[in-house]
Each structure stands twice: as C-alpha cells, then as structure tokens.
Amino acid sequence: MKSYLELIPVSARAHRKQTRMTRLCITISVFLIAALFGMADMFLRSQKNQAIQSDGAWHAAFKLLDEEQLALLGARPEVKGLCRYAATNYRLDMEYEIGETRTVLCGFDETFFELFPGIHLSDGNFPRKENEALVTESVRDSLQLSAGDTVEMTTPEGTLSFCVSGFVEDTSNLLKGGAFGVFVNMDTYFVCFGDATLREDVVCYVEFKSGCRIQKALDDICGQLDIPRDAVSENAKLMGLLLQSRNNYIMALYMAAAILAVLVAFAGMLMILGSLNSNVAQRTEFFGMMRCIGATKTQVKRFVRLEALLWCRTAIPAGIAGSMVIIWILCGILKRVSPTYFGEMPDFGISLPGIAAGLLIGLLTVLAASGAPAKKAARVSPLAAVSGNAGTVFAAKRAADTRILPVEAALGIHHATGSKKNLLLLTASFAFSIILFLCFGTGVDFMQHALTPLRPYTPDVSVVSRDNGCDIPDSLSAALKENPAVKRVFGRSFAYDLPVTLQGEEKKVNLISYETFQFGWAEGDLLEGSMESAENGEGVLLVKKEGFPAETGMEIELQTENGVQKVTIAGVLSYAPFDGGDETGILICSEDLFRQLTGETGYTILDIQLEDKSDSAVDEIRSLAGNGYTFSDQRMSNQEVRALYYSFSLFVYGFLAIIALIAVFNIINSIGMSVSARMRQYGAMRAIGTSIRQLGRMIAAETVTYLFCGLLLGLAAGLPLHYLLYTQIITGRWGDAWSAPVPEFGFIALVMVAAAAAAIAGPMRRIRRMSVSRTIRAQ
C-alpha cells in the first residue's frame, strides 16, 4: 500500500451496509434537485409552447410605422421575421356579416402563419392577389364553399366580394363568439379601408433571433426609428418565459424562482451533511485506528472527502436517472392530457438543465458537506479509538431531568439535546422540508389566481339572443332537452339597467333569472339568507358589491315595464359570473318571478352541456337552433382551459409531492442513522436491564424532540418566506391579503409525524432481532 487513500475501496466494501443509507441520501438529494430543476425546465418549455400557440411567437409589436421604418426594422440583423396585422370588428360590435353571422375581417402579411403557429392553413394558399381571401372552416361548412368560390360580406359601407383562396382553422375566440373570419393580404385590406383611422390599427409584430438580448435590441430600435420606448408592446408571457422581461411583476416571479432554487439546493446540502455526519459518527473508531498506524489529520480529512466523492460515482447517476424517469412520466401524461400544446414533446424528453443542476449541485454539495465530517474524523484521538467509545458518547454537562418525565423519555430528550450541533443540524434538516413545502405551496395560490378552472356551469355550446333580448322561446329549450347528445340545458333571461330604489338611493341593476341547476351551483357563494326562498320565487338574491348595501329581508322597489314592483332580498351572494360595471348591480331571481316582474317569457341565453361532444352532434344542435341566434361553440376554449389547468396542476402538485416524499425519506434516514450511531449505548443499556419497550420510548422521545424543534423552526422561518413570496406573486398582482398557510402546514406536519412513526419502527425491529452482545459489538 503506497497511500492511505488506497484503503478507500477496501473500506467501501467492508462498510457497504453502513454506508448504504448515506449513498441513498446522496441519490435522493440529487434526485430532488434534478427532478425539480428538470420539472421547472419542462414547465418552461410547455408554457413557452403554449404561449406561442395561444399568443404567437412574436416578441414585440410596433404601431404606426411607415414604409421606411418597416424597411429599417426588417433589415436589422437581430430580427428573424416580422409581419403586419390588422383586424376590423374584432369585438363583434360592428355590422360586418356573412349571411347573418358577425364576421371579423383581418389583414396580414404572408409571414403571419410563422409568427402565429396556432392558426393553421388547412387548405389552399395565402391570398396574394387583390380581393382574394382565406375564410375560416365554419364559413366553408356553413356555405358549402370550395377554393375559387366567391363569398360576399356586408359592411356598413356596402358589400365586399372575395375569391376564396383557401381555408384556415377556426380559433377558440371565433367559435366562442359564434363568428366567422375572413383573412386578406395587407394591400387588399388597405383597398377595403382607405379610412386613415382604420389604418391606425395596423400592428407590426416582430420576432427576434434566438440568443438576442431583446431589451437592448428594442432600445436600439426605438432610438433608430425615433419611437417612444413605452409605445412598444411586448408579448409579456413569452418574454417572461425567455427571462427577457423588464416587467415588474415578471421580475418578482424571477426573484421568487431564485429563492425557491436556493432553498432546494440548501435542502439537499443539509440532507447530505446530516447523513455524512451520522456516517462518520459510526466509524470514528476506524478513523482513530488510522491515526494509530500513522495517518495525519490532513490524510484523514482527504480520506473522508475522497470517500464521499467515491459514493457520488454511483449515487449521482442513480439520482439523475430517477429524475429522468419522473420527467418521462410527466411528459407522457402531458402529451395525453393536452395534445394541442404538448403533442410535439418527446416521449423520452431529456432536460439538460435538470441533469446539469443535479450533477453540479450534487458534487458541490457533497464536497461542501464532507468538510465538517472530515474535520470531525481528523480530531478523533488514537486513545479514544482504542477505548472503543469513539464518537458514541457526547460529553454530559448535566444529568437528564427525570423529575417530570419517565427516565427513558428524559434520556431520549437528553440524547437529542446532548450535542447542540447535531440537534441544530437535524432540526434544520427537518425544518427545510416545511420551508420548502410552504414556499412551493404559494404555487397553488398562483395557479388558482392565474388560471380559472372550468366551473360546473361552464357550457359546451350556447344559443344567444343577438340583441340581448328575451326572444329565445321555451320550446327550443324543451326540444334541446329531448336531444340524446345533450346532458343538460339551463337558460337565463336578462333585463338590463332596471332602475331600483335601495335604502332610498336610486341605482341600476341587471335582473337575471336562474333555474334549479344554477341555484344549486350558487349555493356555495351564499353569504347570508335562504337560497330556497329565492328558488321558490319568494325573493331575489343580490350579489354583494360596493355601493349596493343589502340585508336579508330588506324590501326594494324595482321599476320594470310592468311598473314599480316591490321585491324582498332573500339572500346575498359573494360572487356571480356576470359583470354589469361599477354602477350596475346584479339581482338574481327564479324564472317564474322574472316573468311576473317583466312580462317576458323567453330566454336571453341557453347554455348547453353535452354528453356527445362530436362535431356531428353540435351541427345537429346548431340546425335545431336555427339562424336567428348567435351560436357560441366553446368546446375548443374549454379544452384549452382544461388542458392548461391540468398541466399546471401536474407540475405544482408534482413539486409538492416530491417535497413531501423527501421529507419522509429525510426523517426516516436521519433517525435511522442516529440510532445506528448509538447502537453500542443501547446494547449496554440492555445489558444492565433496560427493556425493549423502554428503549422504544427513549428513541421515540429523541425523535419527537427533533421533530418538535424542526416544526417550530420550520414554521418560524417558513412563514416569513411564505409571506414574502405571497406578497410578491399574489398580492402584488391581484391584491389578495396574505393569510397564514394553515392547511399547508397541517398537511406537511401530518406527513412528518407519520414519517417519524415509521422512522422509529425500523430501528426498533433491528434492536429486537439483535442479541445484547451483538448490539454492543454493532458497527
């Protein structure tokens, strides 16, 4: 043997069982880091893809550019592509129609499909010639068109005729609005709209090349073209995902992500440090023997560090491999949950940032964490090693307090608090699980605010009155209910801007009728009063709103076409899915009461939920409804919302699940190694008459001490961090006040208590199976 370092593989083979938990701890820590960073990378990829599909691949938008400015902008080396775009009747509030259907007229350049990949050309060619146009598939299906046919659109200024050059897929917004779309080139658009006021709506969308510093490029472009910097619009979501945004809120999200990344790295470091400390504590006699045969302190330190790196040779690849499997599972789930956004994601996606983070942070963490155990091992004296008690007993400065607690419980607490460094290390390790869980828990709040899940009352299709009147007959509702493809039909009647006297003040309200299903869904939003009374027509529900004070039982005067009517407030709702504006309140009543008050017998809207969501079933319902109403098809938008919400939920709850599992492993590992380090003490105690049950109570008391201190420290440090993150990403955007995360803390506390119970059971089984002599000799 030329060097003491040659003992490392020999020691590894001899102590393979003892070091198994340490190697597993490194594996799990690397898995945690690689999985979280890999999931974050996949999340950014998916959100970037979703942002491009929904909002476009453009980064910045300019208005009112002349031909010279457009030429200068297109010639810049950092610009990958640009296109002009304009839309008329985008809000469907103008008389642009094909047949009797409101129509949006858009002008764009040929590069439009490159910058907006979510809009697909399904058949035909870009309309290069004057008066050529692309139309949406709904126009084709409604009028039975083919390429080369002529379509006419009526406008307030007259009729426009276009030769159909092809067809594009309907967007979710057009289907939801029950509208058609016509797309022409910019030259044709300018011919159609010579009015300069309409030309002001032309926007130039710009996509920059990959790797470009977009904010610096925008500053240079604005200086060159003499454009105010604040006049340039940005694709906020895409820019934020590319880490290229200067938006204050996006910057706050960056800071929150950085804090979480640091917490993850520290959590992994504490886990590995605790494991290495326990491992060294079990083998201090071995290190003392090395000193006996001539090894210096420096050589012992180097031995511990290199041994830790040797464990990394297998532990780190195993952790990275585990994280890759988790990411593959996530990718597979996402592809099936949302093929629209994640269909191009590979089945076996590789996250290079996740692998790099796991490898780099894992190695650095092991090197940093091995420093303290290496110094501890080097301080072991040869005399302590020869005595057989090296590292197994802490110096007792005071006796265990047995005045209140039984002796075994007092000894367990005494063991936990005997070494302040060990107590702080284990407590901090447990506390970090709570801190991580609370901090990542703000992601759930962010998801609930940023993404609105589908409500129980969200329809698949709707039949809407064109003039917002009550002209949809009840017979249509009855006919739709008989259709086997229809699951549920619920209608609402609206009476807008009705004068009302409320506590002597003159106000305006919108009166809306509900039927049985809708009253049931509103039950959860009832603040006070009786839903049953309102459903039976004995009063109305008032939606709580500033400027509209109300108490259950209050009588109000409502002026309708049938004269002044007195109604009683049967209840107050905290929320309703309608907005009449700041000056208009919302009253909700039963259908019978609505008809009694207004004299109207029809509906303003019929919402339909489907059993069969196929195109043929929807076409049949559209035919049954007829052409006299707006037909809103919300299936695509619902699918997009559902897919986005599910994918976001998968990532957020995936993060929390991994943190909870890591907390479980960390507690079981830490307690197991702590018990192993004291095995000789327990053997000696059994030799003088201590029972197995008393040892169990002692270990339980020691575990509860670590757990209690960890819960307190985690709560003390986690609450300020939770408050910081919540105010940055929730309060700063939506204004919601912070509240203590009681459910999150309760859940992770229960998980840790269960893990502590499991941690006690494992070592106790080992002690029961070992004889006293074997326990004393345990290594």
N, C-alpha and C positions, 0 to 999 in steps of 0.2 A: 504494500500500500504506500503510494507516494504522497498522498494527501488525505487529510481527514474528510475532504469532500467526497472521496470515494466510498465513504460509509453511507452516503445518502440513498443510493438504490438498495443497499443492504437493509438500512433502517426502514425504508419504504415497504420492503417485503415482510420484514419482521413485525411491523406495526400497521399492517394493511387494514386490519379490522378497526384499530383505534382511529386511524386517520380517515376512515370511510366517511364519517359524518362531516369532517372538515372539507373533504373533496366534494361531497354532495352540497355543502353550503356554498362553496365557490360556484358550483354548477348552477344552483338555484339563483344565486345573485347575478351571475352573468345572464341567465335566462330572463330574470326580471328586467334587467337593463336592456338587453337586446330585444325582448318582446315589446316592451313599452316604446322604445325608440322605433322599432320596426312597425308597430301598430300606428304610431304617430306618422311615420313616413307613408304608410298605406292610406291613412286617413287624409293626409295632404294630397296624395295622388288622386284619391277618389273625389275629394272636394274640388280639386283643380279640374278634373274631368267633368264633374257635374256643373261647375261654374262655366266652363267652356260650352257645354251642351245647352245650358239654360240662358246664359247671358252673352256668349260669344267669346272668341279668342282674342279680341281686341284689348288693348291696354289703356288707350287714351282716345278721347273724342274732341274734335275741334269744330266750332261753328263759324259761319260767315267767312269762309276762306274763298279768295278769288282764284282765278286760274293760275296766276303767277305764284301765289303762295302754295297752291296744291303741287305745282311742279317742283318748287324748292323742297317741300316736305317729302315728296316721293323720291327725290334724288339723294336724300341723306343716307349714309352707309348703314346706320343702325336700324333703319326702317325696313321691316321684312315685307309688309304689304299694307295697303290702305284701300278703302272703298267709301264712296259717298252713299248716303242713305237718307230717305225722307219718307214720311208716312202722312197721309191725309185721312181723316175720320178714324184715327186710332182709338178714340174714346167712344166711337159709335154714336156720337151725338149730332151727326150731320146727315143730310138726306142723300147719301151715296148708296145706291142699291142695285143689285142684280135680281130681277124679278121683284120680289117683295122682301128680300133679305138684305140687311145692312151689310155694307162692303167696305173693307179697308183697301185703299189704293196706295201702293208703295213703289218708290223708285229706288233703284240701286245699280251699282256697277257689277261687272261680271265676277269680281273677286269677293263678292258678298258671301258666297257659299263657303269660301275658305275661312273667312272670319267668323261665320255663324254656322258651324257644322251641325248644329241641332236642327237646322232647316234643310230638308233633303229634297233634291230634284228627283222625283220618282220616274218621270218620263219626259222626253222631249229635249229642247235646247234652250239656252239662255236667249231672251228676246233681243237680238241685236238690231233688228230693223225697226223703223218707226211704226208705231201702232201695233207692234207685236207685244204679247203679254203672256206671262205664266199665270195660271189660276190654281187655286187650291183644289184638292181632290173632292172636297164637298161640292164645289161648283160643277165639276165633271160629273159626279154621281147624280146631282140634282137635275142637271140639264141634259144629261146623256151626251156629253161633248167628247170630241177626239181632237188630236192635234190637227191644226189647219182650219178648224171651225171658227166662226165669229161669235163673240159674246158682246152684249151691249150692257152698259152701266149707265143708269140715270143719275144725274147730278143736279144740284141747284141751278147750274148754268146751262144745262142741256144734256144731251146723250153722247156718250163716248163709245166708240166701237173699237174692238181689239181683235186681232187674229191670234188665236191660241197657239203658242209655240211649244207648250208643254205644261206639266203639272207638278206642283210641289205638295208635300205632305202638310196636312193641317197642323197648326200649332195648338197647344192646350189652351192658350188665351182665346184664339179664334173659335174653337169648339165650345169653350165655356160661354162665350158671348153669343153663340149661335150665329156667327158672322162668316162671310166669305172674304177671300183675299185675292187681290189682283196685283201682280208684280210686273213693272215695266222698267226699261233702262232709263238712265237719267235724262237723256236727250228727249225721249218721249214724255217723261214727267214734266220737263220744263215747257214743252209744247202744250201739254194739258193745262199747266198752271203758269201762265205768264205773269200772274199777280206776284209782285215782289214780296208781299207779306208771307206768301206761302213758301217762297224760296228761302226765307229766313230759317225755315225748319230743317234745311239740309244739314246733315251732320257728316263729318269725315272721320271715320273710325280708323285707328292706326294700330298695327301690331308690330312690336319691336322684335329684333332678333334675340335668340337665346343668349344669356350671359351679358346682355346690355344693362348698364346702370340706368334704368328708365327715368328715375327722377332727375338725374343730371342731364340726360338727353332732353327731357321736357323743358328744363330751364334754358338749355341752349336754343331749342326750337322757338320758344316764346321770345327770346331775345332777338333771334334772327328774323322772325316774322312780325315782331312788334305786337305781340298778343299778351294781354294780362294773364299772369300765371293762374289766377283764380278763375279764369274763364274756361280753363281746360277741365273737362270731366274725365274721371278715371273709372275703370272697371274695378270698383273697390274690392269686391270679393276675390277676384283673380289676383289683383295686385297684392292683397294681403297674404294670400297663399304662396305667392312668389317671394315674400319677405321684401317687397319693394314699395310698401306703402308708407306715407307720412301721416296718414290719418291718426288722430289722437287715440281713437278707440282701438284701432288696429295695433298701435304701439303698446297700448295697455295689454292687449292679448299677447303680444310678443313677450312682455315682461312676465305675465302670468306663466307662459310656457317655459321661460327661462327658470323661474322659481321652481316649477314642478320638476324640470330636468335636474336641477341641483339637488333637490330632495331625493329623487330616485338614486342619484349617484351616492349620496351620503347614506341612504338606507342600505345599499349594497355594501358599502365600506364598513358600516357598523356590524352587519351580519358576519362578514368575513373576519373582522377584528375580534369579535366575540368568540368565534369558532377557533381561531388560531390561539387566542389566549387560553381557552379551555384545553386545547390540544397540548400546548406547551406545559400547562399545569400538570397534566397527567404524566408527562415524560421528563420532568425536571431531574429525576434520578439518573436518567440516561445522559442528560447533558452534564450533570455533575461527574459522572464516570468519565466522560470525555475530558473534563478538566483534570481528573486524577491521572490520566495517562498522558498529559502534557498539552492538551489543546488550550489555546489562548482565548480570551474573551472575544477578540476580533474573529477568530476562526469559528467560534460557536455562533456568533451573530450571522456570519456569512453562511454557515451551515443551515440555519433556520430559514434565511431568505431564499437560498437556492432550493431548499426542500419545498418551500411554498410554490416557487416557480415550477418545480417538477410536477407538483399536483396540477398546476394550470395546464400542463401539456395535454391532459385528458379532460380536465374539468371544464375548461373554457370551450373547447369544441363541442362538448356534450351540451352545454348550456345554449350555445348558438344554434345547434341542431334542433333542440327542443323549441326554441323561439321560432325557427323557420317552419316547423310543423304547425305551430299555432297560427302563424301568418298564412300558411297554405289553407288551413281550415277556414280562416276568416275570408280569404279571397274566394274560396269555393262558395261559402254562404252568401257573400255579397253578389256574386255573379247570378245566383239563383233568386235572391231577393229583389235585385234591381238590375236586370239585364240591360236596361236602357243606358244606365250610367256606368256600369261595371262589366259590360259584356266583353270588352276588349282586355280586361285584366287577365293575365295568365293564370292558369290553374295552379302553377307552382311558382308564384311570384317571389322574387328574391329582393329583399330590402338591404341594399348595400349600406345605407346609413345605420340601420339597426345592427348589422354584423360588425361594422367598424366601431360603433359605440360599445357593443358588448365586448369586443376584443380589446380595445384601447382602455376603456374604463375598468374592465376586469383585471388586466395586467397592472395598471397603475394602482388600483385598489389593493390588490394582493401585495404589491411592493410596499405601499404605504402602511397597510395593516400589519405586515410582518415586522415592521420596525420595533414596535413596543414589545411583542413577544420575544423578539431576538435579544433585546436588551435584558429582558427578564430572565431568559435562559442563560445569558452570559454571566448574570450575577449569582447564579447557583454556586455555592461553595462545594468543594470536594467533600468536606466534613458532613454537610447536610445530605449529600448524596449517599455517603456510606451509612449514615444513620437510618436510612430507609424512610425518612419523613419529608423529603424534599418536596416542597410545593404542595403538601397535602394539608397543612395546618397553618392558619393565619395566627399571628401573634394576638393573644387575648389580652386586651387592655382592661376589660371588665367582664364580670360574670354575667351569664344570661339571667334576666329578671324573671323569676318564677313565682312572684308574689300574686300575680293575677291569672296568668295563663298556666296550663299544664306544662310540665317540664319539657315534653317533646315539642310542643308548639313554641315555647320560649327558645329552645335550642335551634329550631328551624329559622326563626326570625334572627337569632343571633348569628347563625351561619350566613344569612343573606346580607346582614349589615356588617359582618366582620371585616370585609375589605371594601373600603369606600370606592376604590377604583372599579372593582368588579361589579359592585352594586350600581354605580353610575353607568357602566358600560351596558349591562343587561337592561337597566331601566331605559336608557336612551334608545337601545335597540327596539324594545317593545313600544316605546313612545313614538318612534318614527313610523311604525305601522299605522298608528292612529292619525298622526300628522298627514301622512300620505293619503289615507282614506278620506279625511275631512277635506283636504285640498282638492283632490281629484273629484270629490263629491260636488264641488261647485260646477263641474261639467254637466251634471244632471240639471241643475238650475239653469245653466246657459242653454241647454238643449230645450228645456220647457219654454223658454222665452223666445229663442231664435227660431225654433221650428214648432209650428202649430199642428199637433196631430189631428187626424180626421175625427170629427165629432160624431156621436151616434146619429145625429140628424143630417149628416152630410149626404146629399143626394147623388145618384149616378147621372141622372138627366133631369131636366126641369122644363116645364112648359110655362112661359112667362107672357103676361099681357104686354103688348107693345107700347101702350100709352099709360101703363101703371094703373089701369082701372080694374074694376071687378067684373070683367067680361068673360072669364073662363067659366063655362056652365058646370054645374054639379054633375050633369050627366056624363061629362068627359071623365071626371074623377071616378064615377061608378064603372064606366067602361074600362078604364085602365086597371081597376082592381080585379076585373074579371080576366085580365091577360095572364096566362101562366108564367110569363117571363118576369112579371112584376112581383116583388116581395112586399112592398109597402108603398102606399101613396098618402101624402099628407099635404093639404093645401093651406094657404094663408090668404086672407083678404086684408087689404090695406086702405086706410083712409088717411090722407096726408094733411098736415098743417091744420088740424082742427083747433079752434080757439077753446081754451079751458080756463076756468077760474079756480085757482088753487090757493087756499088761505087768503082770499081777497085779491090775489095778484092775477093779472091776465098773462097767460102763457099759451104756447102752441104745443100740440102733441101729435104724434102719429099713432093711430089706433090700429092694432093688428090682432087678427083672430088666430087662435090656436085650436087644435083638436086634441084628442086623447093622447096620441103619441107625444106630441110636443109638450103638453103639460107634464107628462111623465119625465121627459128629458130635462125640463126646467126645475124639477123638484130639488135637485142639488144646489141650485142657485137661490133658493128661497131664504131670505134673511128673517122675515117675520110674517105672520099671518097664516092664512089657510089656502093651500092650493086647491083643495076640494071645493071650497066656496066659489073660487074663480071658475073652475071647470064646470060647475053646475049653473053658471050664469048669475050668481048672487053678488058679483062684484068684479072689479078689474085688478090686475097686477100692475104696479108701477115700477119701472126699472130705476134703481137708485142713481141719482145724478145731481151734480152740484146745481143749485138754483131751483130744484124741484123737491122741496121738503114734503115728506109724507109720513103718515102714521096709519097703521091698520085701523079701519073703522071710520076714517075721515071721509066725508062726503064732498064730492067735487061736481062742478057744473060743466058739462061738455056740450058744445054747440055743433050740431050736425045739420044736414039738410032737412031732417025731420024736426028741427027746432032744438031748444035747450033741453038737455036731458041730465038728470041727476044720477050719478053712479057712486058706489061705495068702493073704497080701496080695500080689497080683500087680502092683499099681501104685497110685500116689497121684494123685488129681485135684485141681486147684486150684479147680474150680467144678463144680457140678451144679445144675440148675434145680429143686431141692427144698430145703425147709427143715423140719427136724424140731424146731427150737427149740434153745435154748442147751445143753440137757442131752442131746440126742439126736444121734448121729452118723448118717452115711449110708454104707451099703455097697451096691455095685452088682455084680451078677454076671450070668452068662448065664442064659437061660431053663431050660436043662437042669439047671444047678446049683441054681437056685432050686427047681425041682420035687423035686430029690433032697434038698435040705435041709429043705423044708417039707412035702412031700407034696401041695402044691396044684398043680392042672393048668390052672386058668383064669387070666383076666386081671382086674386091677382097673380098668384103663382101656384103651380102644382109641382111639388118635389117628389121624385120617384126613385126608390131604391130597388135594384134589380136582383132577381135570382139568376137570370141568364143575361150575362153582360156582352154577348156576342153582337157583332155589327148587324146581323140579320134581325135580332130581337129589337135593337134600337131603331132600325129602319121601320119596323112594323109599328112601333110606338109613335115614331115621327109621322108616319102616314095616318095613324089614328087621330093624332092631334090636329093635323091639317096645316095649312099655310098661313092661317090668320094670326098665329102667335110666334114668338121667338122660341126656338128650341135650343136649349143650352145642354150640350153634351160635356159632362165633367169627368168622364171616365179617365181620360188621359191625365188631367191635372191631379185627380185623386191618386192615380198610380204614382205620379211623380212625388207627391207629398208623402205618400205611404212609404215609398222606397227610400226617400231621403231620411225620413224619420227613423225607419228601421235600421238603416246603415249607420246613422249617427248613434243610435241607441246601442248597436252592436259594439261600437268602439268604446263608448263611455262605460257601459256596464262590463265590457271586457277588461278595461283598465281596473275597475273596482274589484272584479273577480280575481284578477291576478294578485292585486294587493292583499286581498283577504287570504288567499292561499299562501302567499309569502308570510303573512303574519302567523298563520297556523304553523308553517314549517319552522319559522324562526323560534317560536316559543318551544315547540317540541324538541328542536335541535339544542337550543340553549339549555333547557332544563336537563335534557339527557346528558349533555357533556358536563354540566355542573355536578350532577350526581356521580358520573363516572370519575370525576376528579376527586371526589370524597369517598370513593368506594372502600378504601382502607379504614377510614374512620368508622363507616357503618359496620364493617366487619368486626372492628374492635369493640364497638358498642354491642353488637350481637353476642360477642364472646363474654361480656360481663352481664348479660341478661336482658338486654333490650329486645322487645318482641318485634315481629314483623309489622304489626299494626302500629306500634309506636314509631317505627322508622317511617311508615307511610304518612303518619301525621306530621312528622318532622319535615319530610320532603314537601308535603302539601303546604305547611306553614311557610317554608322557604319560597315555594313557587308563588303563593298568594302575596308575599311581600314584594317580590319582583313585579308581579302583575299589578298590584295596587299602586306602587310607585310609578310604574310605566303608564298606567291610566291617568294618574294625576299630572305627570309631566307632559304626556301627550295632549291632554285637554288644555293645560296651561299654555303650551306652545302652539297647539293646533288652532285654537280659537282666534288668536290674533292673525295668524296666516290666513285662515278661512275668511275673516273679516276683510283683510287686505285684498284678497283675490275677488271676493264677492263684490266689494265696492268698486273694484276696477272693471270687472267684466259685466256685472249685472246692474248695480246702482248707477254707475256712470252712463249706461246706455238706456235702461228702462225706468230708472228712478225708484225701484223697489227698495224698501228699507231692509237692512240686514237683520236676520234673526238667528238665534243660536241653532246650530245643526243638531238638534236633539235626536231625531230618528237615525241620522248617520252615525252619531257617536254611540247610540244604543245598540245599533247593529254590529259595529266593529267590536264593541265591548263584549257582546254575547259571543261573537266568534272567538275572541281571545280567551274568554272564560272556558269555552268548550275545548279550545286547544290546550289550555293549561290542565284541564282534567285529563285529556289524552296524554299530555306530557308526563303526568305523574304515574299513569298506569304502566307505561313502558318500562321505566327503571324499576318499578316495584316487582314486575314479573321477573326481571333479571335477578333481583335480590332474593326472591322466594326460591328460585331454582339453584342458587349457589349455596354451597356449604359455608360455614363460618371460616374455615381455613382457606378456602378458595377466595372468599371475599377479601380477606386480609391480604392475600397474595395478588389480588387483581391488579392488572396493569392497564 
